[in-house]
Amino acid sequence: MDNKDSQAPDVIAQKDQRSDRSFDTIADHFEKKVYGGLKGDIRLAVLRRDIFAYVNQMSQKLGRPLHILDVGAGLAQIAIELAAQGHTVVVNDISANMLAKAKVSAEQAQATENISWYVCPYQQLEEQLAAENVEKFDLILCHALLEWLAEPVAVMDFFDKHLTDNGALSLCFYNPASFDYRNLIMGNFNLLDTLLHKDDNQADNKKSLTPNHPVAKQEVESWLQQHHYQTLLTSGLRVFHDYSPLKRGGHNDPEAVIRMELRYSQQEPYKWLGRYLHILASR
Ligand SMILES: C[S@@+](CC[C@H](N)C(=O)[O-])C[C@H]1O[C@@H](n2cnc3c(N)ncnc32)[C@H](O)[C@@H]1O
């Protein structure tokens, strides 16, 4: 399919001096830090399990491949695997560097035929999709994007416009409770005291992968309710791995860690301490 690369400005939204965060300058760093090891493997294992089961079921019910959109896709691993399974996928990111890496993976997976690429802020996607007569999707993936947006709630209106009537949303976002809990375990009480009086976690380090504007689970749930979604499932991503200061016992076996993360990712109360939360919801 065609390439639809357009100018992707680094900063696209200004609100109270906040701006959306393009990963253009930290694409290599992100790839290595987030997906270069076990952390990324756990993240992908949980998302694959949650999403592929739903996609298979929906695709069988509809008797056709699904039409899927991935916004803020980054390296787009899940979207590429879905394309390799035969679904039609639209991949978007504000960062050309991130999508350049995703394109290499798509070629390796021989999945390019089913993918269209849109380098632009998601806020400009509507215009570009309309020009191609592409409007509605059976499933929208929005993973680890919310916490990097200047105005995260605005993305809910975008989903409303672009999901089919029975469409589903796979929303994965950074869990601010995990930040507090990890710092409690590490004894970083001064940091927690300081942040108590600050609006958000504005990171000073330009390379930091700790989100500046995390959104609490309760807030995301209230948006989903206001927009008439029904939750199909919720999982926690990395519910114990990041909290363990000592790599002892089963922690020495990466496959065992993934197996246990998968098991506890859907169990109360552990899942609510995941570094990220995944909500699959339909309308
Ligand atoms: C933390 S990464 C997540 C990437 C991928 N979804 C994942 O889960 O691995 C956030 C991505 O959102 C992109 N992004 C930030 N603001 C955006 C916007 N307004 N529209 C589209 N993408 C955006 C960044 O460039 C970055 O690639």
PDBQT file of the ligand as one rigid body, heavy atoms in Angstrom, charges set to zero:
ROOT
HETATM    1  C1  LIG A 301       5.601   5.410  24.574  1.00  0.00    +0.000 C 
HETATM    2  S1  LIG A 301       5.506   5.389  22.845  1.00  0.00    +0.000 S 
HETATM    3  C2  LIG A 301       4.393   4.022  22.606  1.00  0.00    +0.000 C 
HETATM    4  C3  LIG A 301       4.599   3.319  21.299  1.00  0.00    +0.000 C 
HETATM    5  C4  LIG A 301       3.767   2.048  21.110  1.00  0.00    +0.000 C 
HETATM    6  N1  LIG A 301       2.343   2.351  21.025  1.00  0.00    +0.000 N 
HETATM    7  C5  LIG A 301       4.020   1.063  22.202  1.00  0.00    +0.000 C 
HETATM    8  O1  LIG A 301       3.120   0.751  23.002  1.00  0.00    +0.000 OA
HETATM    9  O2  LIG A 301       5.163   0.573  22.280  1.00  0.00    +0.000 OA
HETATM   10  C6  LIG A 301       4.457   6.781  22.461  1.00  0.00    +0.000 C 
HETATM   11  C7  LIG A 301       4.391   7.076  20.963  1.00  0.00    +0.000 C 
HETATM   12  O3  LIG A 301       3.399   8.072  20.740  1.00  0.00    +0.000 OA
HETATM   13  C8  LIG A 301       3.858   8.942  19.706  1.00  0.00    +0.000 C 
HETATM   14  N2  LIG A 301       3.054  10.187  19.784  1.00  0.00    +0.000 N 
HETATM   15  C9  LIG A 301       3.140  11.205  20.671  1.00  0.00    +0.000 A 
HETATM   16  N3  LIG A 301       2.213  12.143  20.412  1.00  0.00    +0.000 NA
HETATM   17  C10 LIG A 301       1.509  11.710  19.335  1.00  0.00    +0.000 A 
HETATM   18  C11 LIG A 301       0.400  12.229  18.591  1.00  0.00    +0.000 A 
HETATM   19  N4  LIG A 301      -0.171  13.387  18.901  1.00  0.00    +0.000 N 
HETATM   20  N5  LIG A 301      -0.060  11.513  17.548  1.00  0.00    +0.000 NA
HETATM   21  C12 LIG A 301       0.511  10.328  17.203  1.00  0.00    +0.000 A 
HETATM   22  N6  LIG A 301       1.564   9.791  17.870  1.00  0.00    +0.000 NA
HETATM   23  C13 LIG A 301       2.049  10.465  18.921  1.00  0.00    +0.000 A 
HETATM   24  C14 LIG A 301       5.345   9.071  20.004  1.00  0.00    +0.000 C 
HETATM   25  O4  LIG A 301       6.089   9.536  18.899  1.00  0.00    +0.000 OA
HETATM   26  C15 LIG A 301       5.696   7.632  20.399  1.00  0.00    +0.000 C 
HETATM   27  O5  LIG A 301       6.108   6.860  19.295  1.00  0.00    +0.000 OA
ENDROOT
TORSDOF 0
